[in-house]
Amino acid sequence: MASKLAVHGGDPVVASGQIKPWPWITDDDRAAVASVLDGERIAGSRESESTGLAAEFAEYVGTKHCVPCNSGTAALHMCVAGLEIGPGDEVITTAHTYWATAAAVLHHQAIPVFVDVDPATYCIDPGLIEERITAHTRAIIPVHIHGMPCDMDAILDIAERHGLQVIEDVAQAHGSRHRDRMCGTMGACSGFSTQMSKNLTTGSEGGLFVTDDDVILKRAETLQYLGEIVVPGRERAEQEYNARGMGWMYRGDVFGQAFARSQLRRLEDMNDARIANCHRLTRGLKGVSGIAAPFEPDNVRHTYYNYVVTVRPDELGLDIAPVAMRAKLDTALRAEGVDVGLWQRMPVPSQTVFQSRVGFGKGYPWAIPEARDVVYHPEDYPRAAEFIDAALYVFGIGPPNDTDLMDQYVDAIAKVLGDVDGLMAVE
Ligand SMILES: Cc1ncc(COP(=O)(O)O)c(C=O)c1O
């Protein structure tokens, strides 16, 4: 007889304490941060850690320049400013992302325009981009969501035909590749996040701006240091205290940079382990009804920042909305000891900021006289909404967690979905 679900008093499949937290911190990481504290002067370390991380990350991704900053949102804002996108300009992006992608556009008084997702990859659907291009459109921001590379061939082709720039949001895709090209190297410039959950992290907050272009670099550098160009750590010797233009304070943090440099040395190996874990899950879930594992195209390296399954009530003969089944499954799997949860609750254009167009107040940036009247209809993004309602995020997939843990996850999922009555009885 099948064992009772843990949510109803049975034994959990995954014993407590088995799931190791992310980021995976080693003695090398500890030594890297301690060396900043033990150095002669923190100001000296500020220069060497910032320039060191910039050089090492640029080499890793294969771009000419990198500027470490204090968040992925800042890095994306630097991209928008670096391309001189400004008030009233339109920028096309995906309806399914963390809203920081769109916030970076709004931060420079430009107007986000959203496109629904591809139902297989959950990245922006290139087939729906051209109908959103207007005379005001300046750029496209594809987001390599969950670590899945976007269809960059199609996106770059559209951009070229319409004279648009491409900014890559690589917040979730350090080391992902589209065919043999590294994500973050295909657009004019790109923004990575190194916030603590990311595959490459500062352990706290942080971001990385990258570009090959010297002019875009200068504009982005100016934006991130309050309108001046200053090398971190050399302020006293060199700062002019003369703002050359509008700027924000987006300087990066020295301790986080030391941590990220240490983690970067292991990034490819850690990504390999994460990918192996996720492939194990996908193989294990193949025969399990009621749930779909994520799709992975042949021509990509998907680094699985997130592993997302979608519920399929119809496969179990259930007449229940996916969102309701997902809630029961979420509760039941947590009780089994599996680290699962939710991420986005609605497509970005459905969020209040776009529904009420509050922005900077007084209707800006939408009220800018030269701007087109861009409105956001929630019903225009049905695939993003459908995905969000059915999606369950499986955490604990990064190393040092290994395939043994993934096998336990599969056992737990199979146990819960194999007991439909028990699942339906979950409150
Ligand atoms: C897709 C995406 N873009 C941008 C960001 C913003 O990065 P940060 O939180 O470092 O500002 C995130 C952060 O989670 C993200 O997931």
The ligand as an ORCA input file, in Angstrom:
! r2SCAN-3c Opt
* xyz 0 1
  C      15.121     38.837    -14.813
  C      15.682     39.806    -13.814
  N      16.055     41.020    -14.214
  C      16.578     41.920    -13.373
  C      16.761     41.623    -12.044
  C      17.274     42.675    -11.129
  O      18.426     42.304    -10.446
  P      18.709     42.921     -8.973
  O      17.736     42.311     -8.034
  O      20.124     42.532     -8.722
  O      18.530     44.391     -9.097
  C      16.401     40.362    -11.569
  C      16.589     40.011    -10.159
  O      16.141     39.031     -9.649
  C      15.839     39.424    -12.471
  O      15.451     38.212    -12.059
*
